[in-house]
Amino acid sequence: MASVRSPTSTVSSSLVTGSIAAHTQWGERDRRWMPLPTLLYAQVVKTVRRRRLIRVRHRVVFGTLEAIQQVLAACGWQINTAFVERLNLTIRQHVAAVGRRVMTLCKGEEGLRQQLALYHTYYNFCLPHTSLRLPLPQPEVTNGTGAAKRWQPRTPAMAAGLTDHVWTLREVLLFRVPPWPQPAGV
């Protein structure tokens, strides 16, 4: 989903909705991820010449243009790269191994996976999002001289109904994950 630059064009991909299937399908020579049938995916193709934008096209990769526009129109949006670029920036700011021109080094793919898993949990359970906050029925008085508290902070996990409070990083790190259910024949 990062930009790919060539002398004449910049291609940025924007994920609209859906996810990649968790299983793989083996081809004759390679292993490929197969997308779920509900995945809608479009690209914004920008043609640039001599540092000037010449043309902007939308290319549908998965789904149909009508289906993508219908999903986006419900929110008043159109095909663009703003959401995925914002996500890329947020990840770069929080995961040192993904940042640009960083002095840190990720020693392997497994280390990067672990950093991203911790960040994913932190982002969804510990980091309140302004766009998800809810107004309090009555403003609460604070202990300082500041204004009364008028909003209840919420995380994406709270919005999805997975938890009822903002977690601390300590809670995340000390959380004991229950074992996965094992298949009957093992």
N, C-alpha and C positions, 0 to 999 in steps of 0.2 A: 503494500500500500504506500510505499514511499515513491517519490517522484523518480522517473527515469528520464535522463536528459540526453538528447542528441542534438546535433547542430540545428535541426529544423523543427523539432517538436519536443514537448514535455507531456508525458502521460502520467496522470495522477489517478489512482483508483479510489473509488468511494464505495464502501460497503453500506448498502441500504438496510437490509434486514436479512436475518437467517443465520445459519452457521454451517460449518463444514462437518460432514459426516464423521463420526468417530471411528469408523471402520475403513479399512483400505481394500481396494480391489487390485489384484495382481494382474498386470498386463504381461505381455510376452517378454518384454525386456526390463520394464521398470515398475515401480510401485507408485500409484497415483492416488491422491485423495479424491473421493467422489463427493460432490456437494449434495446436500439435501435438496429434494425437489422444490422446497419452499424458498430456497435462497434467491434473493433478488440482488443483482450486482451490476453496477454500471461504472463506466469510466468517463472521465472528463479528459478529452484529448485537446491539448492546446498546441497550436502551430505557431512557432516563433521564428522570425527571420531578422537577423541583425539586431537582436535584443528588443524587437517589437512584436507584440502579439498580433498575429495575422487572422487567426480563426480559432473558434472554440466549437468542438463537436462533442456530442454525447454518444457513447458506444455502449450498447447493452451486451454484457457478457453472459449473465444467467437471468432467466425470466424474460418478460416482454416489456417493451417501453410503456405500454398501457398499464401493466400491473405495477411497475415502479412508480409511475406518475400518480396512480390511484393511492398508493400507500403514502407517498409524500404529500399529496394534495390534502389529505385528511389533517395534516399538521400545518398546512400553508407553506410547505417547503418545495424546493426543486432540486434537481441533481446538482450537487456541488461537492467539493472536497473539504469543506470547512470542518465537518465533524471528525473525519479521520485524521486531518492535520492537527486538530486540537488534541485528539487522543495521542497521536505520535509525540507532540510536544510535552504533554503531561507525563508520558512514560519516560521520555528522555530526561526530564527534570528530576524524576524520582529514582530511576535505575541507572546508576553510574556507568555500567558496562554498555549501555545503549546510547549514552550521550555523545555529542560530537566533540572531537578534539579533546578527549579526556585522558588523564594520566593513569586512570585505573585500568586494570586488565582482568578480563574474565578468562580463566584458565581453560575453559572448555564449555561445551554445550550444556552439560549437566549443571554447572555453576550458574550459567545464564538462566536456565529453566528455574532453578531455585530462587534466584533474585526476582524473577518475574512472578513466581508463585507468591512470594512474600508481599511484593508490591500489590498484586491483584487482591489479596486478602486485606491488606491495609487500606487500599482504595475503597473497597466495598463495605468494610466493617468499621474502620476507624476514622475515616475522613468525611466529616459532614459536608454536604453539598448545598450551597445556597439555593439552588433551584428546587430542591426537595423539601425545604423547611416548611413547617406548618405554623399558622398563627395560633398563639395561645388564646384561650377563651378570655382570660383576664391577664393583663400585664403583671409580671412578678417583680417585686422590688429587689434590687441588687444590694450587695453589702457596701458598695462604694458610693461615690457621688454622681455616678453616671445615670443614664436613662434606664427606665425599667426594661426588663427582658420581655420582648414581645413575640419572639419566635421560638419554636421547638426545633433544635437542629436534628437533621435526619441524614442517614447514610443510605446508599443504594440498597444495602441488605435490609434496612428498616423499611424502606419503601416497598420492597418485595415481600415483606412479611417474614423474613428469616430470623430476625432478632427484634428485641424491644428496646435496645439501648445502644448508644455509641460505645464501641469497645475501645479499650486502651490497647496499646501495642503489647503491654505485659500480658493482658488477657489472651491475646492472640497467640503469643509465644508459649504460654502455659496451658493452652487448650489441649486436652487429650482427645485425639481423633479416634472414634470407635473403629474397630476393625471392619473391613469390608465383608459382606456376606460371602462365604465360600461356596463354590458349586458343590452339589450333593455328592458327586463322584470323587472328590479329592480327599 
